[in-house]
Amino acid sequence: MTIHRSNRALTGMLLSAAVGCAGSSGALHTRFSAVHNTLTTMGVSQLGPISEGSLAEGATARFPVDLAARCHTFVAFGDGARDVELNVLDANNQRVAGDTTRDAQATVQFCPTVRGRYTLALRMADGGGGYLLANWQGGTNASGGAAAGADGPGTCANAIPITPGQTVTGDTRRGQAHHDGSCVGAEEGEAGAPEMVYALTLERRQQVTIAVEQAGFDGTVYVRSGACEDAATEAPGGCNDDDGDTSHSRVVIALDPGTHYIFVDGFARNAGNFSMTVSAADVPSIADVCQSAAALTPNTAVTGTLTAQELNLFQARCGNNARGPDRVYRLEVPQESRLQLHQESDYDGVVYFRRACAEASTEVECNDDAEDQQHARINAVVPAGTYFVFTDAFQSGAQGSYTLQADLAPVAGGNTAGDTCADAQLLTPGTPVDGNTFQARDDIRSPCASATEGYDVVYRLNVTARSRVKLWFDSSDLREQGTITVARACEGAPLTEATCRPGALGEARAFDQVLDPGNYYVIVDSAAPRRFGRFRLNSRVESAAEVERLCRTAPLLVPGRTVTGTTVGGTDRFQASCAGGARSPENLYRLVVRRRSAVRVSVTSTTNGYDPAVFIRQTCAQSTTERGCNDDAGDVQHSQVEATLEPGTYTVFVDGYANTNSGTYSLECQVTPQ
């Protein structure tokens, strides 16, 4: 909104009109008439009736008002008071305009840019007595200029010129709420915050840095290169909400010759004062940079160093639009191949590749984080051709060293350790192994993968005594598609005597089963067509005796009967697919289902701060038999699982969200035969 505080010249004019009429309570209306006539000659008209009353010294009267997006003049007269204060408050009870004089008459002019509900606060600051308050609408603002409108300064129609090297200050509340950037957080179909628009004209291609500091509000900045009114012309990577914190926004972007429009806006509906500095540096043309791109030799690492002063010439679809300094390499792919791009960096890196260097629309794939922020990786099958690979950064001003490598392999697979059952690698429990299906073939069909599954590698696991075996990925490019299969025999399609666990990312989703002594094959499968990638496989083997004892001696759960318990002081031996893995201490109960039934198990926390979880397994020590899991049922104090179960004995687990979450609870089970 645009705010105009009371103007001393206007106040003086109205005081002069009313001064000869002061002196008694009956003179309030005479004074009002004099001011009314003066304002009418200025082209404004009275809006609504006058408000009258009396107040003691120090007392305040409040008047809710709905104001249109026009200039309003409020005048308050006091009879007996030596100082009348008048302020305009917004919906958050914040002062947005007010009188600054000490007199028995207060004048405030206020020009909101959008319709809204406000409050007039009239206070007897010195003395008490009667008052009269009136509202006029229209005319000019307090500084003598036209009221803010669609064509006022700071709009697309009247953008404020700005040049590189210039610092400006402003107030977005003086702008119009007509535009939103891609990162401003405005709700669909609703006007966002007001914005101020600046026009930056460049004579040659330059890297432009736009740094905005907001005074106490969450602001944004975005750039349009084309029609100012057209949101589709927002420059790629040209919108930023927070740079380090919510009081700073920053865009670093290479812009071509011409006029570009800079919008200083607010996140959601935030608005306020700001300062903005625009700087520019000459940059080579995109064509020149692409033409001089260094060759990226397949299967050979290249290293480099980025500095904060380097240019941000290219942007990407991921990684915060890759707003950091960047380098480009040319990669020749002689035939259709598997491609694995891998980058390690000292900073939060981004890697992506395009078919045409200068055309952002030809981007094939982009990755920001692989196992952590310092690793970025892309796995793809690509046709023969020339590609351009970009090593970039998430944050503007990033700096540090990087290593980039592009590996190629035949689409059908190549030669990798553990590619076949005969070449299976030994798996040592407790020692993570790093693997990669990049060069693996599709040799084995897992029982929980489709007929068109992906590439696989094989490990050997020797179980010397009846044991609880857990296998999981600490990290994996395969994500939800990655499958861990354990089998006695490694031949046949599909495998026989095999159990598998898809999406075993993290110990909470591990393959978890009691196995008899013997030699087993552990197969890691991409489980998706033409899908491959790196992974870290972890394992744990422990005696099954204690787990089996817990499962065997778990108390019987009687339907319709409420039981109470506590997990305080317990041990975490079982995890679940929900509740952050349910890695807290748990209690176990056996539930016998005689006939196919609808089962509902409900847990209520009776300890303040305890967030319980509940899950059901068909086989106590086998995570793959989970039949239902829930953390919150309406709120964090309640959890509930509803499932249709076939006849059999099940295990009900009362656990806690994530880790170190324990407390007292009540548990109830309902079984309804179907």
C-alpha positions, 0 to 999 in steps of 0.5 A: 500500500502507499502511505502518506502521513499528515502534511504540515502545509495541508494541516496549516491550511485546514487550521486556518480555515477553522481557527476563527470558529474555535472557542465553545462546544457549539463551535465544533460544527462551525469549524467542521463546516469551514474545513468541509468547504476548504476541502471541497474546493480542493476536489475532495468529497465527504465520505460517510457521516461524521462521528461525534462524542467525548473522551477523558484525557488519555482515552482513545476511541476506535472507528473501523473503516473500509477504505477504497484504493484512493486517497483519504483525508481524516480530520478530527476536532477537539473541544476542550482538549489541547492535543488531539492525536489521530492514527490509522492502524492496519489489520495487524493493529500497526500504525500506517499513518498519523498526525504529527502536530500538537493541536486541538485539531488533527489531520491525516492523509492516507492513500492505500493502494488496495481496498482494505479494513483499517481502524482510526484511533482518536486519542485525547493526548492532552486534556479532554472533552468533545470531538468530531471526526470526518472522512473525505475521499479523493484529490491529491496526496499530501505531497501535492502529487497524484494519488498512487495508481496503476500508472504511478512511479514504480509500476510497469507503465512507469518503471523507475530507471536504475543504472549499474553502480546505483543504490536506491531506497524505497518502500514497497507499500507505495507500490501496486500488488499487480505482479508476482515472481516465481518465488514470492509465495503468493497464493493462486488466485489472490493478489500478493504483496505490493511491488516496486518496479525498476527499469535497467537498460544494458548496452551490452551483455553483462553479469548483473548483481542485484542485492536487496536488503529489507527492513524488517520484512520478508522480501523478494526480488525478480527480473523480467527480460521482455514485456514487463507485464508478462510473468512468462518473461521472468529470466531463468534463475532470476527470482530469489526470496532469501539470501542467507536470511529473510531480510536479504534477497539477491540475484546474480544473472547474466543479461543480454543488451536491452531493457530489463525490469527488476521487481522488489516485492514481498514474500506472500503479503509482506511489505516495507522499506528496502535498499537495493544495489545494482552492479554489473560486470562485462561478460563474454557472450554465451556463444563465445563461452560455448564455443570455447568449452573444454572437452570432457574426456569419458572416464577421466576426471577433471578438477577445477576451482570456482571463485566467488567473483566468477560469473553466473552465466547459466541456470538450471531447472534444479538446485535453486536454479544453479545461481552460482559461478559455473563452467561448461564442458563438451562431451562427445558420446559416440554411440547410445550409452549409459552415462554417469556424471559425478561431481564432488565439490567443497561447496553445495554443487549442481551438475546438469547437461544439455543437448545445445549449450546456449539453449536452456530448454534442451536441458536433459537432466539436473542433480543438486544433491546425491548422498549429500550437498557436496556430491551431485550425480546423474545417471542416464541412458543417452543417444549418440551426440554432442552434449554440454556438461555444466558444473555449477553451484546452488548458492550465488557467490559459492567458491571452492574446488571441484572434481567432475567425471563423465563415465560411459558404458554400453547400454547392455552392460559391461564388466563389473565386480559381482555382476554374476552369481559366480563372481559374487563379492563377500559381504562382511556384516557391520562393514558398509560396501560401496557398489554401483550397477552402472556397468552391471547387466540384468542377470537375475530376476527378483521376486518383487521386481517386474519382468522388465527389471533393471541391472543387478550386482551380487554379494555372498553372506555367510550366516553361521548360526540362526540369526536376525539379518538386517540389510539396508542402503545408507545411500542410494541413487536407486531410491525407491526402486532399489531392491535387496533380495536374499536367496539360498540359490542364485540361479533360476528366473525368478529366484526360488527360496528368496525374500526381497525388500524394495526401497530399503533406504535407511535402517528403518526400512531394512530387509529384516528377517531371521535366517537359519545357518547357511550361505546366502546370496544378496542381490542389489537390483535397480528394479526399473528398466535402464535404471542404474546408480551408486549405493552404499549397502550396510548390514547387521547380523545378530543372534536371533534368540533374544528377538524370538524370545520377545516375539514368543513371550509377547502378551496376548492382546484381547479384543475389546479390552484396554491395556496400559503400558510404558516404553520408558527404559525399553530397548529399540529392536524393531523399526517400521515404515512410518513414524520416522522409522519408529527407532524408539523403545517398543513393546510387543503384543500378540494378536490372534485373528480367528477369521478374516476380520477388520482390525483396528488398533488404537494407541493413546499417549498418557505422557505429555510429550510422548508421540506414540506409533503403532504397527502390525506385522504378520511375522514378528521378526520379518519387516517385509510382513508389515500390514499397517503403520501409523504415527498420528491419528488426528494429533500426535497423542493418538495413533491408529491402524486399520487393516483387514487381516486373514486368520493367523497370529500377528504382532502389534508393536507400540513404539515412538516417533523417530528415536528417544521417544517413549512414555506411557500409553493405553492400547485398545484393539477391535476385531470385527469378523467379515 
